[in-house]
Each structure stands twice: as structure tokens, then as C-alpha cells.
Amino acid sequence: MQVYTYSEARQKLAVVLAQAENTGKVLIRRKDGKTFALTPEKITASPLNVPSINAKITSKEIVDIIREGRER
């Protein structure tokens, strides 16, 4: 795990953020000795959020297919 001083973290913010994203955690140490952890936020996306497709099918055809599947 990488540890940066406050001044280094300010000067190299993009590098620090990339490091946190790659490793999961980066520490930043202030002059007074206090240490802070920088971790990337987890993205909570719905598993039902999927891209749509452009199918050339009518709603009647969809209903017919579902009914046929239920009859089996």
C-alpha cells in the first residue's frame, strides 16, 4: 500500500487517485502524523440495468411466444 504526504498527494492527485483505484487503498499522512485512507467508492449498479436491443418484433408476437412457452 502506497503512503503519500499531504503535499505529495496535492501535487500528484491524479496519480494518487489512479493508485487508489488500482490497489484499493492509499494512505495520506499529514505533518502532525495523522493518517487518512483514500479508497475508491464502490459502484452500486442494478443488475437489471442492461442495455436494450432493437428487435423488430411486435408485442403480439412476444405475448404469443410467452403463451407458447407456458403451454409446454
Long-range contacts (C-beta under 8 A, 24 or more apart in sequence): 1-25, 1-26, 1-27, 2-26, 2-27, 3-27, 3-28, 3-29, 3-35, 4-28, 4-29, 5-29, 5-30, 5-31, 6-30, 6-31, 9-38
